[in-house]
Amino acid sequence: MENEKHYCMVQNKSIDDLKSFSYNDAFTDENGNVTNQLPSSYWINTFSEQGGETWVNIAIKHKNLADLEMILAMGLKERFTAGLNNLEEVLAKR
């Protein structure tokens, strides 16, 4: 799926200040219409303090194993890792 364009949207589900937030994400067409050709996922992000550090736990849920496998084949692990590395660089500059 290299060099393909994909669009997506995020729909916030819940926000608990300084504790957690969750959302659905889904692929869309270029006009923002959700497409069922690619899987959607549900993300839960929780924050906690441990030893004076902030810990972030991110859980990603999919409807079934086939959806997860498709997202992994599209490079989720690599993109997610790159995003975390970028975040680390930004935080290091503060």
A tleap script that builds the chain and sets N, CA, C and O, in Angstrom:
source leaprc.protein.ff14SB
mol = sequence {
  NMET GLU ASN GLU LYS HIE TYR CYS MET VAL
  GLN ASN LYS SER ILE ASP ASP LEU LYS SER
  PHE SER TYR ASN ASP ALA PHE THR ASP GLU
  ASN GLY ASN VAL THR ASN GLN LEU PRO SER
  SER TYR TRP ILE ASN THR PHE SER GLU GLN
  GLY GLY GLU THR TRP VAL ASN ILE ALA ILE
  LYS HIE LYS ASN LEU ALA ASP LEU GLU MET
  ILE LEU ALA MET GLY LEU LYS GLU ARG PHE
  THR ALA GLY LEU ASN ASN LEU GLU GLU VAL
  LEU ALA LYS CARG
}
set mol.1.N position { 0.822 -1.193 0.000 }
set mol.1.CA position { 0.000 0.000 0.000 }
set mol.1.C position { 0.867 1.259 0.000 }
set mol.1.O position { 0.403 2.342 0.357 }
set mol.2.N position { 2.108 1.108 -0.397 }
set mol.2.CA position { 3.021 2.237 -0.444 }
set mol.2.C position { 2.563 3.247 -1.480 }
set mol.2.O position { 2.047 2.887 -2.538 }
set mol.3.N position { 2.759 4.511 -1.160 }
set mol.3.CA position { 2.412 5.641 -2.029 }
set mol.3.C position { 0.910 5.805 -2.244 }
set mol.3.O position { 0.504 6.542 -3.143 }
set mol.4.N position { 0.083 5.146 -1.455 }
set mol.4.CA position { -1.357 5.358 -1.528 }
set mol.4.C position { -1.745 6.478 -0.569 }
set mol.4.O position { -1.111 6.656 0.471 }
set mol.5.N position { -2.778 7.225 -0.916 }
set mol.5.CA position { -3.302 8.251 -0.022 }
set mol.5.C position { -4.432 7.662 0.797 }
set mol.5.O position { -5.295 6.952 0.281 }
set mol.6.N position { -4.411 7.972 2.086 }
set mol.6.CA position { -5.493 7.562 2.969 }
set mol.6.C position { -5.909 8.763 3.793 }
set mol.6.O position { -5.075 9.577 4.190 }
set mol.7.N position { -7.194 8.868 4.045 }
set mol.7.CA position { -7.735 9.929 4.874 }
set mol.7.C position { -8.372 9.277 6.094 }
set mol.7.O position { -8.809 8.128 6.040 }
set mol.8.N position { -8.419 10.016 7.184 }
set mol.8.CA position { -9.065 9.447 8.362 }
set mol.8.C position { -9.714 10.540 9.191 }
set mol.8.O position { -9.479 11.731 8.989 }
set mol.9.N position { -10.525 10.103 10.116 }
set mol.9.CA position { -11.183 11.019 11.038 }
set mol.9.C position { -11.122 10.429 12.438 }
set mol.9.O position { -11.019 9.215 12.616 }
set mol.10.N position { -11.186 11.301 13.414 }
set mol.10.CA position { -11.193 10.898 14.811 }
set mol.10.C position { -12.456 11.450 15.451 }
set mol.10.O position { -12.783 12.627 15.298 }
set mol.11.N position { -13.153 10.594 16.162 }
set mol.11.CA position { -14.369 11.003 16.877 }
set mol.11.C position { -14.122 10.795 18.364 }
set mol.11.O position { -14.078 9.662 18.843 }
set mol.12.N position { -13.960 11.904 19.096 }
set mol.12.CA position { -13.737 11.811 20.538 }
set mol.12.C position { -14.923 11.144 21.204 }
set mol.12.O position { -16.076 11.432 20.882 }
set mol.13.N position { -14.628 10.239 22.147 }
set mol.13.CA position { -15.681 9.546 22.884 }
set mol.13.C position { -15.755 10.021 24.328 }
set mol.13.O position { -16.846 10.244 24.854 }
set mol.14.N position { -14.592 10.179 24.980 }
set mol.14.CA position { -14.602 10.634 26.368 }
set mol.14.C position { -13.299 11.350 26.688 }
set mol.14.O position { -12.245 11.047 26.129 }
set mol.15.N position { -13.401 12.312 27.605 }
set mol.15.CA position { -12.235 13.024 28.112 }
set mol.15.C position { -12.410 13.151 29.612 }
set mol.15.O position { -13.411 13.688 30.087 }
set mol.16.N position { -11.433 12.657 30.358 }
set mol.16.CA position { -11.411 12.786 31.816 }
set mol.16.C position { -10.128 13.550 32.128 }
set mol.16.O position { -9.046 12.964 32.162 }
set mol.17.N position { -10.250 14.860 32.355 }
set mol.17.CA position { -9.092 15.740 32.501 }
set mol.17.C position { -7.975 15.126 33.326 }
set mol.17.O position { -8.187 14.643 34.438 }
set mol.18.N position { -6.785 15.159 32.754 }
set mol.18.CA position { -5.549 14.688 33.375 }
set mol.18.C position { -5.542 13.201 33.696 }
set mol.18.O position { -4.610 12.721 34.341 }
set mol.19.N position { -6.564 12.456 33.259 }
set mol.19.CA position { -6.628 11.019 33.548 }
set mol.19.C position { -6.676 10.174 32.289 }
set mol.19.O position { -5.920 9.211 32.157 }
set mol.20.N position { -7.571 10.530 31.349 }
set mol.20.CA position { -7.716 9.691 30.158 }
set mol.20.C position { -8.509 10.391 29.068 }
set mol.20.O position { -9.211 11.373 29.309 }
set mol.21.N position { -8.377 9.859 27.867 }
set mol.21.CA position { -9.273 10.232 26.771 }
set mol.21.C position { -9.377 9.042 25.830 }
set mol.21.O position { -8.470 8.213 25.750 }
set mol.22.N position { -10.484 8.972 25.127 }
set mol.22.CA position { -10.693 7.872 24.190 }
set mol.22.C position { -11.352 8.402 22.926 }
set mol.22.O position { -12.008 9.444 22.927 }
set mol.23.N position { -11.157 7.652 21.848 }
set mol.23.CA position { -11.738 8.061 20.578 }
set mol.23.C position { -11.797 6.886 19.612 }
set mol.23.O position { -11.080 5.896 19.753 }
set mol.24.N position { -12.672 7.030 18.636 }
set mol.24.CA position { -12.730 6.112 17.501 }
set mol.24.C position { -11.971 6.770 16.360 }
set mol.24.O position { -12.066 7.982 16.166 }
set mol.25.N position { -11.225 5.987 15.611 }
set mol.25.CA position { -10.677 6.527 14.373 }
set mol.25.C position { -11.106 5.616 13.232 }
set mol.25.O position { -11.259 4.405 13.392 }
set mol.26.N position { -11.292 6.235 12.089 }
set mol.26.CA position { -11.779 5.494 10.928 }
set mol.26.C position { -11.191 6.099 9.669 }
set mol.26.O position { -10.895 7.293 9.619 }
set mol.27.N position { -11.026 5.275 8.662 }
set mol.27.CA position { -10.592 5.763 7.366 }
set mol.27.C position { -11.792 6.382 6.652 }
set mol.27.O position { -12.927 5.933 6.807 }
set mol.28.N position { -11.515 7.415 5.872 }
set mol.28.CA position { -12.567 8.095 5.117 }
set mol.28.C position { -12.133 8.253 3.663 }
set mol.28.O position { -10.988 7.981 3.300 }
set mol.29.N position { -13.071 8.694 2.855 }
set mol.29.CA position { -12.693 9.099 1.506 }
set mol.29.C position { -12.206 10.550 1.574 }
set mol.29.O position { -12.149 11.136 2.655 }
set mol.30.N position { -11.862 11.119 0.443 }
set mol.30.CA position { -11.327 12.486 0.419 }
set mol.30.C position { -12.326 13.542 0.884 }
set mol.30.O position { -11.948 14.681 1.160 }
set mol.31.N position { -13.602 13.164 0.971 }
set mol.31.CA position { -14.643 14.094 1.419 }
set mol.31.C position { -15.022 13.901 2.881 }
set mol.31.O position { -15.946 14.551 3.371 }
set mol.32.N position { -14.321 13.017 3.584 }
set mol.32.CA position { -14.599 12.800 4.997 }
set mol.32.C position { -15.682 11.783 5.292 }
set mol.32.O position { -16.118 11.664 6.437 }
set mol.33.N position { -16.126 11.046 4.285 }
set mol.33.CA position { -17.126 10.001 4.480 }
set mol.33.C position { -16.434 8.705 4.897 }
set mol.33.O position { -15.529 8.234 4.209 }
set mol.34.N position { -16.856 8.132 6.017 }
set mol.34.CA position { -16.237 6.911 6.521 }
set mol.34.C position { -16.392 5.798 5.498 }
set mol.34.O position { -17.469 5.587 4.940 }
set mol.35.N position { -15.293 5.090 5.263 }
set mol.35.CA position { -15.311 3.956 4.350 }
set mol.35.C position { -15.135 2.676 5.148 }
set mol.35.O position { -14.338 2.628 6.086 }
set mol.36.N position { -15.860 1.663 4.788 }
set mol.36.CA position { -15.753 0.378 5.475 }
set mol.36.C position { -14.759 -0.548 4.789 }
set mol.36.O position { -14.633 -1.713 5.166 }
set mol.37.N position { -14.047 -0.035 3.776 }
set mol.37.CA position { -13.065 -0.858 3.067 }
set mol.37.C position { -11.827 -1.098 3.919 }
set mol.37.O position { -11.110 -2.078 3.716 }
set mol.38.N position { -11.572 -0.200 4.876 }
set mol.38.CA position { -10.447 -0.341 5.791 }
set mol.38.C position { -10.990 -0.300 7.214 }
set mol.38.O position { -11.986 0.375 7.474 }
set mol.39.N position { -10.351 -1.008 8.132 }
set mol.39.CA position { -10.884 -1.124 9.494 }
set mol.39.C position { -10.753 0.155 10.320 }
set mol.39.O position { -9.863 0.975 10.096 }
set mol.40.N position { -11.656 0.296 11.271 }
set mol.40.CA position { -11.586 1.384 12.243 }
set mol.40.C position { -11.048 0.807 13.555 }
set mol.40.O position { -10.926 -0.409 13.706 }
set mol.41.N position { -10.731 1.689 14.493 }
set mol.41.CA position { -10.225 1.225 15.781 }
set mol.41.C position { -10.687 2.166 16.891 }
set mol.41.O position { -11.091 3.302 16.641 }
set mol.42.N position { -10.618 1.672 18.101 }
set mol.42.CA position { -11.002 2.420 19.294 }
set mol.42.C position { -9.759 2.552 20.160 }
set mol.42.O position { -9.134 1.551 20.509 }
set mol.43.N position { -9.398 3.780 20.506 }
set mol.43.CA position { -8.193 4.068 21.281 }
set mol.43.C position { -8.582 4.557 22.676 }
set mol.43.O position { -9.483 5.383 22.825 }
set mol.44.N position { -7.896 4.039 23.690 }
set mol.44.CA position { -8.055 4.502 25.071 }
set mol.44.C position { -6.665 4.892 25.572 }
set mol.44.O position { -5.755 4.064 25.600 }
set mol.45.N position { -6.509 6.140 25.960 }
set mol.45.CA position { -5.240 6.671 26.438 }
set mol.45.C position { -5.405 7.061 27.899 }
set mol.45.O position { -6.224 7.921 28.224 }
set mol.46.N position { -4.635 6.437 28.781 }
set mol.46.CA position { -4.734 6.750 30.212 }
set mol.46.C position { -3.380 7.240 30.720 }
set mol.46.O position { -2.327 6.827 30.234 }
set mol.47.N position { -3.436 8.130 31.710 }
set mol.47.CA position { -2.243 8.738 32.290 }
set mol.47.C position { -2.190 8.423 33.775 }
set mol.47.O position { -3.213 8.440 34.460 }
set mol.48.N position { -0.987 8.133 34.270 }
set mol.48.CA position { -0.806 7.902 35.695 }
set mol.48.C position { 0.574 8.405 36.096 }
set mol.48.O position { 1.459 8.582 35.260 }
set mol.49.N position { 0.733 8.632 37.399 }
set mol.49.CA position { 2.034 9.048 37.912 }
set mol.49.C position { 2.665 7.886 38.653 }
set mol.49.O position { 2.021 7.217 39.461 }
set mol.50.N position { 3.925 7.662 38.367 }
set mol.50.CA position { 4.677 6.605 39.052 }
set mol.50.C position { 6.086 7.128 39.291 }
set mol.50.O position { 6.836 7.376 38.346 }
set mol.51.N position { 6.436 7.292 40.551 }
set mol.51.CA position { 7.783 7.745 40.886 }
set mol.51.C position { 8.127 9.104 40.341 }
set mol.51.O position { 9.271 9.343 39.952 }
set mol.52.N position { 7.158 10.006 40.302 }
set mol.52.CA position { 7.409 11.354 39.807 }
set mol.52.C position { 7.434 11.469 38.293 }
set mol.52.O position { 7.763 12.529 37.761 }
set mol.53.N position { 7.094 10.400 37.591 }
set mol.53.CA position { 7.038 10.416 36.134 }
set mol.53.C position { 5.600 10.197 35.677 }
set mol.53.O position { 4.809 9.552 36.364 }
set mol.54.N position { 5.280 10.735 34.524 }
set mol.54.CA position { 3.959 10.501 33.939 }
set mol.54.C position { 4.053 9.312 32.994 }
set mol.54.O position { 4.878 9.286 32.081 }
set mol.55.N position { 3.197 8.339 33.230 }
set mol.55.CA position { 3.120 7.151 32.379 }
set mol.55.C position { 1.875 7.254 31.515 }
set mol.55.O position { 0.818 7.692 31.970 }
set mol.56.N position { 2.016 6.845 30.265 }
set mol.56.CA position { 0.899 6.835 29.318 }
set mol.56.C position { 0.677 5.400 28.877 }
set mol.56.O position { 1.603 4.725 28.426 }
set mol.57.N position { -0.558 4.943 29.012 }
set mol.57.CA position { -0.938 3.610 28.556 }
set mol.57.C position { -1.909 3.797 27.395 }
set mol.57.O position { -2.933 4.466 27.538 }
set mol.58.N position { -1.591 3.213 26.263 }
set mol.58.CA position { -2.437 3.338 25.073 }
set mol.58.C position { -2.920 1.950 24.683 }
set mol.58.O position { -2.122 1.068 24.368 }
set mol.59.N position { -4.232 1.768 24.706 }
set mol.59.CA position { -4.837 0.505 24.270 }
set mol.59.C position { -5.605 0.769 22.979 }
set mol.59.O position { -6.370 1.729 22.886 }
set mol.60.N position { -5.396 -0.080 21.998 }
set mol.60.CA position { -6.071 0.054 20.708 }
set mol.60.C position { -6.890 -1.210 20.482 }
set mol.60.O position { -6.356 -2.319 20.474 }
set mol.61.N position { -8.189 -1.027 20.300 }
set mol.61.CA position { -9.079 -2.176 20.100 }
set mol.61.C position { -9.578 -2.219 18.667 }
set mol.61.O position { -9.914 -1.192 18.077 }
set mol.62.N position { -9.621 -3.432 18.117 }
set mol.62.CA position { -10.172 -3.672 16.783 }
set mol.62.C position { -11.306 -4.679 16.892 }
set mol.62.O position { -11.404 -5.425 17.866 }
set mol.63.N position { -12.155 -4.688 15.880 }
set mol.63.CA position { -13.320 -5.575 15.904 }
set mol.63.C position { -12.928 -7.047 15.848 }
set mol.63.O position { -13.599 -7.897 16.434 }
set mol.64.N position { -11.834 -7.347 15.138 }
set mol.64.CA position { -11.416 -8.739 14.999 }
set mol.64.C position { -9.940 -8.807 14.614 }
set mol.64.O position { -9.321 -7.791 14.297 }
set mol.65.N position { -9.400 -9.993 14.646 }
set mol.65.CA position { -7.988 -10.200 14.357 }
set mol.65.C position { -7.638 -9.794 12.924 }
set mol.65.O position { -6.564 -9.243 12.684 }
set mol.66.N position { -8.516 -10.057 11.993 }
set mol.66.CA position { -8.246 -9.706 10.594 }
set mol.66.C position { -8.055 -8.196 10.431 }
set mol.66.O position { -7.194 -7.761 9.666 }
set mol.67.N position { -8.853 -7.395 11.145 }
set mol.67.CA position { -8.705 -5.940 11.086 }
set mol.67.C position { -7.352 -5.517 11.646 }
set mol.67.O position { -6.669 -4.677 11.061 }
set mol.68.N position { -6.968 -6.096 12.771 }
set mol.68.CA position { -5.674 -5.777 13.368 }
set mol.68.C position { -4.545 -6.150 12.414 }
set mol.68.O position { -3.614 -5.370 12.218 }
set mol.69.N position { -4.622 -7.315 11.835 }
set mol.69.CA position { -3.576 -7.764 10.911 }
set mol.69.C position { -3.465 -6.831 9.707 }
set mol.69.O position { -2.360 -6.560 9.238 }
set mol.70.N position { -4.594 -6.339 9.203 }
set mol.70.CA position { -4.571 -5.420 8.068 }
set mol.70.C position { -3.891 -4.104 8.455 }
set mol.70.O position { -3.073 -3.577 7.701 }
set mol.71.N position { -4.232 -3.583 9.625 }
set mol.71.CA position { -3.638 -2.326 10.077 }
set mol.71.C position { -2.131 -2.495 10.286 }
set mol.71.O position { -1.355 -1.605 9.936 }
set mol.72.N position { -1.720 -3.615 10.846 }
set mol.72.CA position { -0.290 -3.877 11.028 }
set mol.72.C position { 0.417 -3.978 9.675 }
set mol.72.O position { 1.529 -3.474 9.518 }
set mol.73.N position { -0.216 -4.620 8.709 }
set mol.73.CA position { 0.364 -4.745 7.373 }
set mol.73.C position { 0.502 -3.380 6.694 }
set mol.73.O position { 1.357 -3.195 5.828 }
set mol.74.N position { -0.336 -2.438 7.087 }
set mol.74.CA position { -0.274 -1.086 6.531 }
set mol.74.C position { 0.802 -0.241 7.216 }
set mol.74.O position { 1.017 0.909 6.833 }
set mol.75.N position { 1.477 -0.798 8.220 }
set mol.75.CA position { 2.591 -0.092 8.832 }
set mol.75.C position { 2.296 0.624 10.133 }
set mol.75.O position { 3.031 1.540 10.503 }
set mol.76.N position { 1.241 0.235 10.841 }
set mol.76.CA position { 0.907 0.911 12.094 }
set mol.76.C position { 2.081 0.921 13.065 }
set mol.76.O position { 2.398 1.957 13.648 }
set mol.77.N position { 2.725 -0.227 13.238 }
set mol.77.CA position { 3.812 -0.307 14.208 }
set mol.77.C position { 4.918 0.698 13.875 }
set mol.77.O position { 5.398 1.406 14.760 }
set mol.78.N position { 5.312 0.760 12.637 }
set mol.78.CA position { 6.386 1.656 12.223 }
set mol.78.C position { 5.979 3.126 12.359 }
set mol.78.O position { 6.768 3.943 12.835 }
set mol.79.N position { 4.757 3.468 11.947 }
set mol.79.CA position { 4.281 4.861 12.058 }
set mol.79.C position { 4.120 5.259 13.515 }
set mol.79.O position { 4.465 6.379 13.893 }
set mol.80.N position { 3.605 4.363 14.330 }
set mol.80.CA position { 3.403 4.652 15.745 }
set mol.80.C position { 4.757 4.858 16.433 }
set mol.80.O position { 4.915 5.787 17.225 }
set mol.81.N position { 5.718 4.008 16.137 }
set mol.81.CA position { 7.062 4.141 16.704 }
set mol.81.C position { 7.697 5.462 16.277 }
set mol.81.O position { 8.306 6.150 17.097 }
set mol.82.N position { 7.563 5.816 15.018 }
set mol.82.CA position { 8.111 7.092 14.534 }
set mol.82.C position { 7.477 8.261 15.268 }
set mol.82.O position { 8.167 9.216 15.626 }
set mol.83.N position { 6.172 8.197 15.495 }
set mol.83.CA position { 5.485 9.261 16.226 }
set mol.83.C position { 5.984 9.393 17.653 }
set mol.83.O position { 6.169 10.505 18.148 }
set mol.84.N position { 6.203 8.271 18.316 }
set mol.84.CA position { 6.729 8.304 19.682 }
set mol.84.C position { 8.147 8.856 19.701 }
set mol.84.O position { 8.507 9.605 20.609 }
set mol.85.N position { 8.951 8.496 18.717 }
set mol.85.CA position { 10.303 9.044 18.637 }
set mol.85.C position { 10.271 10.550 18.413 }
set mol.85.O position { 11.072 11.280 18.997 }
set mol.86.N position { 9.356 11.019 17.576 }
set mol.86.CA position { 9.214 12.463 17.369 }
set mol.86.C position { 8.803 13.148 18.661 }
set mol.86.O position { 9.310 14.225 18.978 }
set mol.87.N position { 7.900 12.545 19.406 }
set mol.87.CA position { 7.470 13.108 20.680 }
set mol.87.C position { 8.646 13.186 21.651 }
set mol.87.O position { 8.817 14.181 22.355 }
set mol.88.N position { 9.444 12.140 21.681 }
set mol.88.CA position { 10.615 12.118 22.557 }
set mol.88.C position { 11.556 13.272 22.225 }
set mol.88.O position { 12.092 13.917 23.127 }
set mol.89.N position { 11.760 13.537 20.926 }
set mol.89.CA position { 12.625 14.644 20.504 }
set mol.89.C position { 12.051 15.984 20.948 }
set mol.89.O position { 12.790 16.842 21.432 }
set mol.90.N position { 10.757 16.173 20.792 }
set mol.90.CA position { 10.118 17.427 21.196 }
set mol.90.C position { 10.243 17.620 22.714 }
set mol.90.O position { 10.587 18.709 23.174 }
set mol.91.N position { 9.973 16.598 23.465 }
set mol.91.CA position { 10.047 16.709 24.925 }
set mol.91.C position { 11.486 16.947 25.396 }
set mol.91.O position { 11.700 17.641 26.389 }
set mol.92.N position { 12.455 16.389 24.706 }
set mol.92.CA position { 13.859 16.585 25.067 }
set mol.92.C position { 14.285 18.042 24.897 }
set mol.92.O position { 15.200 18.496 25.584 }
set mol.93.N position { 13.649 18.771 24.008 }
set mol.93.CA position { 13.980 20.183 23.759 }
set mol.93.C position { 13.387 21.114 24.805 }
set mol.93.O position { 13.737 22.294 24.845 }
set mol.94.N position { 12.515 20.621 25.636 }
set mol.94.CA position { 11.844 21.474 26.638 }
set mol.94.C position { 12.670 21.641 27.853 }
set mol.94.O position { 12.258 22.325 28.790 }
savepdb mol mol.pdb
quit
